[in-house]
Amino acid sequence: MNVNEQLIRPVFLNATVIFLFVLPLVTMRTYSEEKRSGTIELLLTAPLTDLQIILGKFFGAMGLYAAMLALTLLHVGVLFAFGNPEWRPIATTYLGLLLMGGCFVSVGLFISSLTKNQSWPAW
């Protein structure tokens, strides 16, 4: 029995689907809530560049996503304690999940910057 095929692949496939639904919840309020409450003017007049504001929001959302992804390391740690799986496919899968999360976060931030309300587009 191949440990990577039988035990690890279903965990990562389920994590992908869960993150597909969770990451829009994380990013939908980033800019739209500040526009709605009027604090965007305070943020834009702070002594920060636009790039620093954008990167701060991106890295904040990515930090939360990385923390959620780090919780899945418990399953892999137990598997390494009791089995002998291959580590390279696991490491590349985590890298792929991190990059996929970065794409989801960036699209969510972009859509949040276009809207004024977090749940309904204002165009």
Backbone hydrogen bonds, N-H to C=O, Kabsch-Sander energy under -0.5 kcal/mol:
donor,donor_aa,acceptor,acceptor_aa,energy
3,V,1,M,-0.6
6,Q,2,N,-2.3
7,L,3,V,-2.3
8,I,3,V,-1.3
9,R,4,N,-1.8
11,V,7,L,-0.7
12,F,8,I,-2.1
13,L,9,R,-2.3
14,N,10,P,-2.2
15,A,11,V,-2.2
16,T,12,F,-2.0
17,V,13,L,-1.7
18,I,14,N,-2.4
19,F,15,A,-2.7
20,L,16,T,-1.6
21,F,17,V,-1.1
21,F,18,I,-0.6
22,V,18,I,-1.9
23,L,19,F,-2.3
25,L,21,F,-0.5
26,V,22,V,-1.4
27,T,23,L,-2.0
28,M,24,P,-1.6
30,T,27,T,-1.2
33,E,29,R,-0.6
35,K,31,Y,-2.1
36,R,32,S,-2.3
37,S,33,E,-2.3
38,G,34,E,-1.0
39,T,34,E,-0.9
40,I,34,E,-1.5
41,E,38,G,-0.5
43,L,39,T,-2.0
44,L,40,I,-2.6
45,T,41,E,-1.7
46,A,43,L,-0.7
48,L,46,A,-2.8
53,I,49,T,-1.8
54,I,50,D,-2.5
55,L,51,L,-2.8
56,G,52,Q,-2.1
57,K,53,I,-2.1
58,F,54,I,-2.4
59,F,55,L,-3.1
60,G,56,G,-1.8
61,A,57,K,-2.2
62,M,58,F,-2.7
63,G,59,F,-2.1
64,L,60,G,-1.7
65,Y,61,A,-2.2
66,A,62,M,-2.9
67,A,63,G,-1.9
68,M,64,L,-2.0
69,L,65,Y,-2.5
70,A,66,A,-2.1
71,L,67,A,-1.1
72,T,68,M,-0.5
72,T,69,L,-0.9
73,L,70,A,-1.2
74,L,71,L,-1.1
75,H,72,T,-0.6
76,V,72,T,-1.2
77,G,73,L,-2.6
78,V,74,L,-2.1
79,L,75,H,-1.9
80,F,76,V,-2.4
81,A,77,G,-1.8
82,F,78,V,-1.8
83,G,79,L,-1.9
90,I,86,E,-0.6
91,A,87,W,-2.5
92,T,88,R,-2.4
93,T,89,P,-1.7
94,Y,90,I,-2.2
95,L,91,A,-2.1
96,G,92,T,-2.4
97,L,93,T,-2.5
98,L,94,Y,-2.2
99,L,95,L,-2.4
100,M,96,G,-2.5
101,G,97,L,-2.2
102,G,98,L,-1.8
103,C,99,L,-1.9
104,F,100,M,-2.4
105,V,101,G,-2.7
106,S,102,G,-2.2
107,V,103,C,-2.2
108,G,104,F,-2.4
109,L,105,V,-2.6
110,F,106,S,-2.0
111,I,107,V,-2.5
112,S,108,G,-2.2
113,S,109,L,-1.7
114,L,110,F,-0.8
114,L,111,I,-0.6
115,T,111,I,-0.9
117,N,120,W,-0.7
